[in-house]
Amino acid sequence: MRKIAAFVAVAVLSLSHLQAQSAPAASTSERKVTTRVAPSYPELAKKMHIHGTVKVEAVVRPNGSVKSTRILGGSPVLVDAASEAVKKWKFEPAPSETTEVVQLVFEGQQ
């Protein structure tokens, strides 16, 4: 029980730190997603009934594949699953590399 309480305390502090560091994206082009991979709901989040939204910034290559991701906010328990899922997404092709901001919602998972 103490481990869970300690983890929750660390998670809350980490979330506060993440939110303090996140800055709004300079610009987004809003390219359409052609292939969306759903994130896997982490076991710890299920056990602790953690849900919420994770905001992810994705740098997308001209061919539509995701080059890199950066977490802009969300529960530390959920961010890895969100980032891994977005890395597998495909966007519509564009003339140049763009930055897209997407939100993944984790809720209702028991």
ABEGO torsion letter per residue (X at the ends): XAAAAAAAAAAAAAAAAAAAABBBBABBAGBBBABBBBBBBBAAAAAAGBBEBBBBBBBBBAAGBBABBBBAEEBAAAAAAAAAAAAABBBBBBABBBBBBBBBBBBGBX
